Amino acid sequence: MHVRGLQLTLVLAALPSPGFAQAAADRLSGLWGYEHSYGPSVRGALTMDGRAAAWRAEIGGIAVAVQRDGELVRFSLPGGKGDFRGRASADGKRI
């Protein structure tokens, strides 16, 4: 208990004066905001079109080329927004 009280006293003694706080508030006045998303930035239905020789994928309004290696299919969204890796059925109708 005594040690905690001593630490609290040291912290309070290290705080700046009220005048300093007002000067800092004056410099920081204005419109401020912060946003953080914990989910994926790209959302929506994934459509993969394999009717042509070059497959295409589209999700969230972003269209990209699909790389195929045998039954393996994959693509990456620009800007590091996501990747997809899957396996196509033998007839190419299911992923």
C-alpha positions, 0 to 999 in steps of 0.5 A: 500500500505504501509503495502505491501511494508513493508512486501516485505522489510522484506521478502527480508531482510530475504533471505540468501546471494548469497554465501549460494545459491551457496553452496545449489546448489552445494549440490543439483546437480544431476538428479532430477525428480518429477511425479504426476498423477491425474488420476487412476493408473489402466486403461483398459477394465474390464473383469468379469468372472462369468462362474465358482462358484468363479467369477474373475475380471481383469483390467490393468493386475491385476486379483482378486477374486470377492465377491458376496452377492446375486446380489451385486458384489464387488472387491478391487484391491491390494495396494489401487488402486481401488474398484468396486461395482456393481449389477448383473442381475438375470441371471448373464449376466449383471452387 
